[in-house]
Amino acid sequence: MTPEQVKLIQDSFSKVASISEQAAVIFYDRLFEIAPSVKAMFPSDMTEQRKKLMATLAVVVNGLSNLQSILPAASALATRHVSYGAKPEHYPVALLWTLEKGLGDAWTPEVAAAWTAAYGTLSGHMISEAYGKPQAAE
């Protein structure tokens, strides 16, 4: 990711953060729509899970300018995902879809490319750490 892409991600995330509760609902609704089998991995009351999602995203977004600083946390998260029963195919692009919906007109081709690059880098790292081989998220 270029410094310009990092800035685009951070600037666009500040808009999403202002609607964080709604964005988290949209994310999980989409996730369960495209990967219904993962719903059983989550509690019935998603309130805390939605807060954790947005807090984790904030840490990642704020750390993108120093990617090496967030990779250990991403590795730990990937390992926890395995213990919950997550598989590589459970790394869908619900996040990108959510951002597109949440940002509306601010989801420009440049913003989309920046988020896609960041998502590919981080999900690829997490899958590699969790399963021992690089794989692209679907």
N, C-alpha and C positions, 0 to 999 in steps of 0.2 A: 504494500500500500504506500502510496505517495503521501507526503505531508498535506497536500491539497485534499486528498481523499479522507485523511484523518479529520481534517477540519470540517469537511462536508458532513461526515458522520456525526461529529460532536455537535455541530450546529443543528442538524436535523433532529438529533436525539433530544436536544433541549426542548423542541416543540412536542415531541412524543411524551417527554417526562411530565409536561403540564397536564396531560390526560392519561397518566400512568395507569390508573385503575381501569379505565375503559380500554386502554391498549392491551392490558394483560387479559381482560375478558375476551377481547377479540382474538388474541393469540391462542388461548387455550380452546376457545370454541373452534377455531380453524384447525388446530392440532388434532382435536378429537374427531373432527369431520374427516380429515385426510388420513388419520392413523387411529381408528377407533380402538384398536387393541391396546393402546397405551393408556387409555382412560383408567383401567384397573390399577395402574401404578400410582395413582394419585388419590388423595383423600377426597371424601365427598364434599367437604367444606374447603373450597379452594382459596379462601381469603388470604391465608398466610402464604400459600404457594405463589399466588399472584404478586404479593409484596416481594417475595424472594426473587422472583423472576426479574422484576423491575430493578431491584437493588443490585442484582448480579449484572444486569445489562449496564447499569450506571458505572459500576466498577470497571467493566470491560471497556466501555466507550471512553471513560476518562483515562484509561491506561494505554490506549492505542498508540499514543506517541512514543511509548516505551514498551513495545510488544513483549520483550523479554520479561518485563515485570509482572505481566498477567498470565504468562504461560504456566507457571506452577499451580496457580489457582484453577486454571482450565483443566490441567491434568488431574487434579484432585476431584474436580466436579465430574470429569469423565469416568473416573474410577467409581465414584458413588453411583453414577448412572448405571454402570454394569451391575452393581450390587442390587439395584432396584429391578433389574431385568431388562434394561434398555439394550438395544441392538443397533448396529450401524444404520440400518434402514429406518430407525426412529429419529434420525436427524433430518427431518424434512425442512422445507423452506417456509414453514408457517411464519417464521419471524419476518422474512422479507415481504410476504403477503400482508402481514399486519402493518408493517411500516408503510407500505404503499397505500393501504386504506387509511391509516392514521394521518399520513402527511398530505394526502390529496394532491393538490397542484404543486406542492413543494417536493413531491417525489419526481424529480427530474431524471433524465437519463444519466446525468453525472452523479447524482445522489444514489441512484439505483446501482450504478457500477461500483461506487465506493463501498456501499453496504454489501454487495455481492462479493467483492474481493475480501472484505473483512470476515464475512460469514464463511467463505470457503477456506480461508487461512485457519480460523479458529476451529471450525468443525472438523477440518482435516486433521489438525493437531490433536483434538480430543479423541477422534476415532483411532488415530494411530497410537495414542497413549493407552487407550482402553483395550484395544484389540490387537496391538502389536504390528499392525501394518497400515500403511496409508490407504485411505479409501475416500472417494468423493462422496459428499452427502448428496442424497437425491432430492 
